Amino acid sequence: MKRESKKEWTFVEKMKALVHAGISTSAAPNRLSNDMDDLPTLEERVKRALGIIYRPDRPATNMLFFVMYDIGSNKVRALVAKYLLRKGCTRIQRSIFLADLSTADYETIRNDLTQVQAAYENKDSILIVPISTDYLRSMRIIGQKIELDIILHNKNTIFF
């Protein structure tokens, strides 16, 4: 008897299947879920973000963009986060990702997230914001102190 191979579902197909299974009635969000326990420190996340823009081999055809979301369903939120990580995005905060990807990848992510958002009734929001390297380099952190000059190697030395 010949065994049929399993069809590999796309992200959008999985999300649409969850909608049909009643995902819109899932529990209220728990922002401090266990899947965030392994989130690196703020300093490590900043170094990773800045490493993206200062990469010497960064393709000129890539574009920088943030993906930010406010998603009420734990299940949808977890799946979107896993999807973004698989696509090559870097998690900056719990619901903020930074990506340095090709324009084609940007369009794929934008289209997939648009379809997922439209698939079920919700009050969620997903923002995809292109950003220039100059603006990203002028980033400032308010709150936990991080020595950005050390990370950026921007400290000036004056000789007399």
N, C-alpha and C positions, 0 to 999 in steps of 0.2 A: 504494500500500500504506500503510495507516494504522499509524503507530507507536504502540505502547502506552506510556503514561507509566509511569515507574518509581514503585513504591510506596515511600513514605517510611517507613522502619522507625523504631519507637520505640526508646528506649534499652534497654528490657527485651528486646525482640525481637532486637536486635543481640547482646546478651549471651547470650541463650539459643542463638542460632545459633553463637556461638563455643564454647559448651559442647559442642554436637554435633560441632564440628570438633576437639575434643580439647584444649581450653584447660586442663583440669585437670592435664595433664602438661607444662605450660610450665616453662621454666627457673626456677631459684631467683631470688629478687628481687635486684636491684642497686639499692640505695638511692641511689646517686649517679649516676643515669642522666642522660643529656644533656638531657632535657627540663626539668631544673631549673636549667640555667645562667642562665636569665633571671629567676630568683626575685629580687624586689626586696630591698633591704637590710632588716634588722630594723626600723630606724627608720621606713622607708617603710611597712612592713607594719603597724606599730603605729599610725602616723598614719592609715592607711586604716581600720583597725579602729575607732579612736576616732572617726573621721569618720562612721562609720555611726551610732553612738549619739548624737552631738551634732548630727546633721543637723536643721536647723530644720523641714524639710518632711516629717519621718518620720511616715508614717501610723500612727495609733493602733491600727489593726487588725493591724499587722505584729507578728511575734514574732521574737525573737533566738534563734538556736540554733547550736551547734557541730556539725560533722560531723567525726568523727575515725575513722581506719581504720588497720588493719594488714593489708595484703593481700599475699599471697605472689607472685602472678602479676604480672609486669611489665605484660602486656597489659591485664589486668583493672584494675590500679591506674591505668594511664594513662587508660583509658576512663572510669573512675569520676571521676577528677580533671577530665577534660574535660567530663563531664556536669554536675558541680557548678558549674564555671565558667560553662557555658552557662545554667544555671538561675539564676545571679545571686549565687552564693556567692563570698566573698572568701578567697583562700588566705592563711592566717596563717603556717603552717609547711608542711613538705613533705606531711604527711598530716593537716593540721588546717585546716578551713575554717570561716569565720564567715558566717552568713547573717542578713539582716534582710528577711524575706519574709512574704507573707500566710500565713495558716493553711492555705489551700488548697495553696499551693506547698510548705509544710512537709509536708503529708500526701502529696502527690505524690512528693516526694523520699523520704520514709520508705517508702512503698509500693514504689516502684521499686527502692530499694536492698534491701529485704526480699526481693523476688522474685529479684533478681540473686544475693543471698547463698544463697538456697534452691535455685538452679538448678544448682549444681555442688558436688561434694564438696570441701571445703577446711577449713582451720583458720583462716580469716580472721575478723576481727571488724570490725564497723562500729558506731560509737557515734553516736547523735544525741542531743544534750543541750540542751534548752531552758535559757535563762539570762536572768535579769532585767537590765535596764540598770544597776541599782544594783550588782549583783555585777560586771558587766563594767567599770563605772567604777572599782571598787576593785582592778582587775587590778594585779599587780606583776610586774615582769620580773626574773628572777634570771639572772645571766650577763652578757652584753654590756651595757655601761652605756648607758642611754638616758635622757635628761632628760625624764621624763614630765610634770613640772610645766610645762615650756615648751610641750609639746604640748597639755596640758590647760588652759593659761593659769590655773593655780591658785596661782601664787606670790602671797603676800600682801604688801602694802606697809604699813608702820606709819609714821604721821606723828606727830611730837611737837610 
